[in-house]
Amino acid sequence: MPTPPFFPAHPLPYGRQHVTDADVAAVAEALRGDFLTQGPRVAEFEAQFAAYIGARYAVAVSNGTAALHLCALALGVAPGQRVITSPLTFAASANCVLYCGGEVHFADIDPATGLLDLAQVRRLLAAHPRGHFQGLIPVNFAGLAVDMEQARALADEFGLWIIEDACHAPGGSFVDRRGQAQRCGNGRFADLAIFSFHPVKHIATGEGGMVTTNDEALYRRLLRLRTHGITRDEASFVNPGEGGWYMEMQELGYNYRISDINCALGLSQLARAEAGLARRRQLAARYDAAFALLAGVTTLAPGRPGHAYHLYVVQVADRRGLYDFLKARQIFAQVHYIPVHRMPYYERLGWQKGDFPLAEAYYARCLSLPLYPTLTDEEQDYVVACIREFTNQ
């Protein structure tokens, strides 16, 4: 790529929301409507998102962390239960287990992808009696999908449930053993899957999240748990016959609802989700081509089928040097992630530096570059030119 003859007019972050006039109009219409919350747009967003992902049911909630917490509650995580996840993720993937009093355990990553290494999960499971662990939370990192068919087989062998953290991969997929693409969160392999609609994600609602599942019983429990554990379903009442005003709190739930305002924005964004995904893949292919012959810069699984490209990650020896170099040139890269077990809170739980060397080695070299649908080719060329300058190539 040639060095672009310009300095960017505005900072280039690693991710950015794309809000159009149609999005603004959809939100304005919701604001003028009869319902700001608990209205028809919530159910409409759930139905359309479930259809997009290929799952039977979807439950919209206030954010991705709420989605994780509700999943852990619905699956019965309790004190003394042990759940395995990746150390290379946002802390919420692990925290949801702690919220319920459970214990978090980690297995290391595949350094070629950043994904949880299922072979290491197997070794961890095999080192303990069957029943020692209760659950597995694989994370679709950066847009790369875990092979959920293999994860399901492993979980069935050792008696585990699965929460698929698909926050990075709406529209992403893996190829199953029959050669068919399986969309992330479609419910065929995980008991529950979760998504986030934070502004830097593929679909933005401001804040918001979604749980998808093919299990009707879990679906109905999630609906109850997101609204204080309260139901208005007469068929499920313990004490029926009170009157039309009647509702029952049947268990301890939370206020994890999402508003019609958020869902109006989500519906508008969902309508162009595939176009945004296509642009992310186009930009990733341009990065792949630029870095293919650039010494000292490596990428995660370039060109892998089904990659949803929430992030475009490079690895370099002098990560801090490149980070500062780019920042001085209005390019605001980011690091995804500090391994969860290296956070002080988790260190106080007993995890130590060196416990997961592959995740730690990845962390020492990783940097997420600007990648979002409104990034222009010219802006991307500028990012690449700056990296070439830093590496003297």
Secondary structure, 3 states (H helix, E strand, C coil): CCCCCCCCCCCEECCCCCCCHHHHHHHHHHHCCCCCECCHHHHHHHHHHHHHHCCCEEEEECCHHHHHHHHHHHCCCCCCCEEEECCCCCCHHHHHHHHCCCEEEECCECCCCCCECHHHHHHHHHCCCCCCCCEEECECCCCCCCCHHHHHHHHHHHCCEEEEECCCCCCCEEECCCCCEEECCCCCCCCEEEEECCCCCCCCCCCCEEEEECCHHHHHHHHHHCECCEECCHHHCCCCCCCCCCCEECCCCCECCCEHHHHHHHHHHHCCHHHHHHHHHHHHHHHHHHHCCCCCCEECCCCCCCCCCCCEEEECCCHHHHHHHHHCCCEECECCCCCHHHCHHHHHCCCCCCCCHHHHHHHHHEEEECCCCCCCHHHHHHHHHHHHHHCCC
